[in-house]
């Protein structure tokens, strides 16, 4: 119970009970309520600061769940990346090798997706790193899947055209050479007969009398039939498609003309001694994707395993070219 307050009255020289009027009571109540409200607010702030509000706790739980989901998502994306890498390896080293196709360059498979500011909209968040990394991986996988899909479409088309491709790839010797005695010079560094220095020989030489028939080593189209008195002399160039071209040099007589389609085994010219040549012979080259390759690896329709081993042995011996 509240204590009774008294006030001294100098006129009556007595203590009198202090009576509060309405205004005083109002001020007292307001003061009490204000003090209570301030202490309540301070208490609530301290409590929420130390322990957090129920809503904050709920949001924190949601954020942790999202973090776990992103981590799980990144693990799944890593597994998908691993599967894609295995598919790419098989594509490059099995399927494309079978069909004589060039592997897809790694820089194409790993090409970037989008620009630097592609993920700018994801910045500014507390967990921006994990969010941006997940989006980056997803974009890379999308790009790789697209490239792999195109590659498989190409492989499928190559498989459909496999029979046609096999007839186009050079696979026989360009002159009749059953006993292998006409092979006089091979691919690689050889001695130049004119300058007596080692020089890279881009093809093989077949020694044969003038007029000996020359055969197309695969189906294709004649893209060049040129007459000349210099270097390789009269030359014939056939485009077989699939990145293959064959060149026949020092020709005596052309049997086909530019633009004509030829078949494997068809007579296209005769051996001659034109241009820079020491004797009648055929200089024969194979180009794969515009790069000279060793022709002896493309005689498989003509040679037995034993003959192929013999040709390999002969190619390792030092020799002099005929042009």
C-alpha positions as CSV (number, residue, x, y, z in Angstrom):
1,X,0.0,0.0,0.0
2,X,1.4,3.5,-0.9
3,X,2.6,5.6,2.0
4,X,0.5,8.7,2.9
5,X,2.4,11.9,2.2
6,X,2.1,15.1,4.3
7,X,3.0,18.7,3.8
8,X,3.7,21.4,6.5
9,X,1.3,24.3,6.5
10,X,3.0,27.4,8.0
11,X,-0.3,29.2,8.5
12,X,-1.9,26.5,10.7
13,X,1.5,25.3,11.9
14,X,0.3,21.7,11.2
15,X,1.1,18.9,8.9
16,X,-1.7,18.2,6.4
17,X,-2.3,15.3,4.2
18,X,-1.0,15.9,0.7
19,X,-3.8,15.5,-1.8
20,X,-3.0,15.2,-5.5
21,X,-5.2,16.8,-8.0
22,X,-6.2,15.3,-11.4
23,X,-3.2,16.9,-13.2
24,X,-0.7,15.5,-10.8
25,X,-2.3,12.1,-11.0
26,X,-2.1,12.3,-14.8
27,X,1.6,13.3,-14.8
28,X,2.4,10.5,-12.3
29,X,0.6,7.9,-14.4
30,X,2.2,9.1,-17.6
31,X,5.6,9.1,-15.9
32,X,5.1,5.5,-14.7
33,X,3.9,4.2,-18.0
34,X,6.7,6.0,-19.9
35,X,9.4,4.5,-17.6
36,X,7.8,1.0,-18.0
37,X,7.7,1.4,-21.8
38,X,11.3,2.4,-22.0
39,X,12.4,-0.5,-19.8
40,X,10.3,-2.8,-21.9
41,X,11.7,-1.7,-25.2
42,X,15.3,-2.0,-23.8
43,X,14.5,-5.5,-22.6
44,X,13.0,-6.6,-25.9
45,X,16.0,-5.2,-27.8
46,X,18.5,-6.9,-25.6
47,X,16.6,-10.2,-25.7
48,X,16.3,-10.2,-29.5
49,X,19.9,-9.1,-29.9
50,X,21.1,-12.0,-27.7
51,X,18.6,-14.7,-28.7
52,X,17.0,-13.4,-32.0
53,X,13.4,-13.2,-32.8
54,X,11.3,-16.3,-33.8
55,X,11.2,-15.0,-37.4
56,X,15.0,-14.6,-37.5
57,X,15.5,-18.1,-36.2
58,X,13.1,-19.4,-38.8
59,X,15.0,-17.5,-41.6
60,X,18.3,-18.8,-40.3
61,X,17.1,-22.3,-40.5
62,X,15.9,-21.7,-44.1
63,X,19.3,-20.2,-45.0
64,X,21.1,-23.3,-43.6
65,X,18.7,-25.5,-45.5
66,X,19.4,-23.6,-48.7
67,X,23.2,-23.9,-48.1
68,X,22.9,-27.6,-47.7
69,X,20.8,-27.8,-50.9
70,X,23.4,-25.8,-52.8
71,X,26.2,-28.0,-51.5
72,X,24.2,-31.1,-52.6
73,X,23.5,-29.5,-55.9
74,X,27.2,-28.8,-56.5
75,X,28.0,-32.4,-55.7
76,X,25.5,-33.5,-58.3
77,X,26.9,-31.0,-60.8
78,X,30.4,-32.4,-60.2
79,X,29.1,-35.9,-60.9
80,X,27.5,-34.7,-64.1
81,X,30.8,-33.0,-65.1
82,X,32.6,-36.3,-64.5
83,X,30.2,-38.2,-66.7
84,X,30.5,-35.5,-69.5
85,X,34.3,-35.7,-69.3
86,X,34.1,-39.5,-69.8
87,X,31.7,-39.0,-72.8
88,X,34.1,-36.5,-74.3
89,X,37.0,-38.8,-73.9
90,X,35.2,-41.7,-75.6
91,X,34.0,-39.3,-78.3
92,X,37.5,-38.0,-79.1
93,X,39.5,-41.2,-78.6
94,X,37.1,-43.9,-79.8
95,X,34.2,-42.8,-81.9
96,X,36.1,-40.1,-83.9
97,X,39.2,-42.2,-84.3
98,X,37.1,-45.0,-85.8
99,X,35.6,-42.6,-88.3
100,X,38.8,-40.8,-89.1
101,X,37.6,-37.5,-87.7
102,X,39.5,-34.9,-85.8
103,X,38.9,-34.7,-82.0
104,X,37.1,-31.6,-80.8
105,X,39.7,-29.2,-79.3
106,X,39.6,-28.9,-75.6
107,X,39.3,-25.1,-75.8
108,X,36.0,-25.6,-77.7
109,X,34.7,-28.1,-75.2
110,X,35.7,-25.9,-72.2
111,X,34.6,-22.6,-73.9
112,X,33.4,-20.0,-71.5
113,X,29.7,-19.2,-71.1
114,X,28.7,-15.6,-71.0
115,X,30.6,-12.5,-69.9
116,X,32.2,-11.2,-66.7
117,X,29.0,-9.5,-65.6
118,X,26.8,-12.5,-66.2
119,X,26.5,-13.2,-62.5
120,X,26.4,-9.6,-61.3
121,X,22.8,-9.9,-60.3
122,X,23.8,-12.6,-57.8
123,X,26.4,-10.4,-56.0
124,X,25.7,-8.7,-52.7
125,X,24.2,-11.7,-50.9
126,X,25.7,-13.3,-47.8
127,X,26.3,-16.6,-49.6
128,X,27.0,-15.2,-53.1
129,X,30.1,-17.4,-53.6
130,X,28.2,-20.7,-53.4
131,X,25.3,-19.3,-55.4
132,X,27.5,-17.9,-58.2
133,X,29.6,-21.1,-58.3
134,X,26.5,-23.2,-58.7
135,X,25.2,-21.0,-61.5
136,X,28.6,-21.0,-63.2
137,X,28.9,-24.8,-63.2
138,X,25.3,-25.2,-64.4
139,X,26.1,-22.9,-67.4
140,X,29.3,-24.7,-68.2
141,X,27.5,-28.1,-68.2
142,X,24.8,-26.7,-70.4
143,X,27.4,-25.5,-72.9
144,X,29.3,-28.8,-72.8
145,X,26.1,-30.8,-73.3
146,X,25.2,-28.7,-76.3
147,X,28.7,-29.2,-77.8
148,X,28.6,-33.0,-77.1
149,X,25.1,-33.2,-78.7
150,X,26.4,-31.6,-81.9
151,X,29.4,-33.9,-81.8
152,X,27.2,-37.0,-81.5
153,X,25.1,-35.8,-84.4
154,X,28.3,-35.6,-86.5
155,X,29.4,-39.0,-85.4
156,X,25.9,-40.4,-86.3
157,X,26.2,-38.9,-89.8
158,X,29.7,-40.4,-90.1
159,X,28.4,-43.8,-89.1
160,X,25.6,-43.5,-91.7
161,X,28.2,-42.6,-94.4
162,X,30.8,-45.1,-93.2
163,X,30.6,-47.2,-96.3
164,X,31.0,-44.2,-98.5
165,X,33.8,-42.9,-96.4
166,X,35.7,-46.2,-96.7
167,X,35.6,-46.0,-100.5
168,X,37.0,-42.4,-100.4
169,X,39.9,-42.8,-98.0
170,X,43.1,-43.7,-100.0
171,X,43.8,-47.4,-99.5
172,X,45.8,-48.8,-102.4
173,X,49.1,-48.1,-104.1
174,X,48.9,-45.7,-107.0
175,X,50.8,-48.0,-109.4
176,X,50.9,-51.8,-109.7
177,X,53.6,-52.9,-107.2
178,X,52.9,-56.5,-106.0
179,X,56.5,-57.3,-105.4
180,X,57.2,-53.9,-103.7
181,X,60.2,-53.3,-105.9
182,X,59.0,-50.1,-107.4
183,X,59.1,-48.2,-104.0
184,X,62.3,-46.3,-104.4
185,X,62.1,-43.5,-101.8
186,X,60.0,-43.0,-98.7
187,X,58.4,-40.3,-96.5
188,X,60.6,-38.2,-94.3
189,X,64.1,-36.7,-94.4
190,X,65.9,-38.0,-97.5
191,X,68.9,-36.9,-99.6
192,X,68.1,-34.5,-102.4
193,X,69.6,-35.9,-105.7
194,X,70.3,-32.4,-107.1
195,X,71.6,-30.5,-104.1
196,X,72.9,-33.4,-102.1
197,X,71.4,-32.2,-98.8
198,X,68.9,-33.8,-96.4
199,X,65.5,-32.5,-97.3
200,X,62.0,-33.4,-96.1
201,X,60.3,-35.7,-98.6
202,X,56.5,-35.3,-98.3
203,X,55.6,-38.4,-100.2
204,X,56.9,-41.7,-101.6
205,X,58.5,-42.3,-105.0
206,X,57.5,-45.2,-107.3
207,X,60.1,-46.0,-110.0
208,X,58.3,-47.1,-113.2
209,X,58.8,-46.8,-116.9
210,X,57.2,-43.9,-118.8
211,X,53.6,-44.8,-119.6
212,X,52.9,-47.0,-116.6
213,X,49.3,-46.6,-115.5
214,X,48.6,-44.5,-112.3
215,X,45.4,-45.3,-110.3
216,X,43.3,-43.2,-108.1
217,X,43.7,-44.5,-104.6
218,X,40.2,-43.6,-103.5
219,X,36.9,-42.1,-104.7
220,X,37.0,-38.4,-105.2
221,X,37.0,-35.4,-107.5
222,X,39.9,-34.1,-109.6
223,X,40.5,-30.5,-108.3
224,X,43.7,-29.8,-110.3
225,X,45.3,-31.2,-113.4
226,X,48.3,-28.9,-114.0
227,X,51.0,-29.0,-116.6
228,X,54.5,-27.6,-115.7
229,X,58.1,-28.1,-116.5
230,X,59.3,-27.1,-113.0
231,X,59.5,-28.9,-109.7
232,X,56.9,-31.7,-109.7
233,X,56.2,-31.2,-113.4
234,X,52.7,-32.3,-114.4
235,X,50.6,-32.8,-111.4
236,X,47.1,-34.2,-110.5
237,X,45.3,-33.4,-107.3
238,X,42.2,-35.3,-106.1
239,X,40.0,-34.3,-103.2
240,X,38.5,-37.4,-101.5
241,X,36.5,-35.6,-98.9
242,X,36.7,-36.3,-95.2
243,X,39.9,-34.1,-95.1
244,X,41.9,-36.3,-97.5
245,X,43.6,-35.2,-100.7
246,X,46.1,-37.1,-102.9
247,X,48.7,-35.6,-105.2
248,X,50.4,-37.4,-108.2
249,X,53.5,-35.8,-109.8
250,X,55.8,-36.0,-112.8
251,X,52.9,-37.3,-114.9
252,X,53.4,-38.1,-118.6
253,X,49.8,-38.1,-119.8
254,X,46.5,-37.1,-118.1
255,X,43.6,-39.6,-118.4
256,X,41.1,-37.4,-116.5
257,X,40.3,-33.7,-116.3
258,X,39.6,-31.1,-113.6
259,X,36.1,-31.5,-112.1
260,X,35.8,-35.2,-113.1
261,X,34.7,-37.6,-110.4
262,X,36.9,-40.7,-110.2
263,X,36.7,-44.1,-108.5
264,X,39.3,-46.1,-106.6
265,X,41.4,-48.1,-109.0
266,X,40.5,-46.0,-112.0
267,X,43.4,-45.1,-114.3
268,X,43.9,-41.3,-114.0
269,X,47.3,-40.8,-115.6
270,X,50.6,-42.4,-116.7
271,X,54.0,-42.2,-115.2
272,X,56.4,-39.6,-116.7
273,X,59.6,-37.8,-116.1
274,X,58.4,-34.2,-116.1
275,X,59.7,-31.3,-114.0
276,X,62.6,-31.8,-111.5
277,X,63.1,-35.6,-111.9
278,X,66.1,-37.8,-112.3
279,X,64.2,-40.7,-114.0
280,X,60.7,-41.7,-114.9
281,X,58.8,-42.2,-111.6
282,X,55.6,-41.2,-109.7
283,X,55.8,-38.9,-106.7
284,X,52.8,-39.6,-104.5
285,X,51.5,-37.6,-101.5
286,X,48.6,-37.9,-99.1
287,X,47.3,-34.9,-97.2
288,X,45.0,-35.2,-94.2
289,X,43.5,-31.8,-93.2
290,X,46.1,-30.1,-95.4
291,X,49.0,-31.8,-93.6
292,X,51.2,-34.3,-95.4
293,X,51.1,-37.8,-93.9
294,X,53.0,-41.0,-94.6
295,X,51.4,-42.8,-97.6
296,X,52.7,-46.2,-96.6
297,X,50.0,-46.3,-93.8
298,X,47.3,-46.1,-96.5
299,X,48.2,-49.2,-98.6
300,X,46.3,-51.5,-96.4
301,X,44.0,-52.8,-99.2
302,X,47.0,-53.9,-101.2
303,X,49.4,-55.3,-98.6
304,X,49.4,-58.4,-96.5
305,X,50.7,-58.0,-92.9
306,X,54.0,-59.4,-93.9
307,X,54.3,-57.0,-96.8
308,X,53.4,-54.1,-94.6
309,X,56.2,-55.0,-92.2
310,X,58.6,-55.2,-95.1
311,X,57.6,-51.8,-96.3
312,X,58.1,-50.3,-92.8
313,X,61.5,-51.9,-92.7
314,X,62.4,-50.5,-96.1
315,X,61.2,-47.0,-95.1
316,X,63.7,-46.9,-92.3
317,X,66.7,-47.3,-94.6
318,X,68.5,-44.1,-95.8
319,X,67.7,-43.4,-99.5
320,X,67.8,-40.7,-102.1
321,X,64.7,-39.2,-103.6
322,X,64.1,-39.1,-107.4
323,X,62.9,-35.4,-107.4
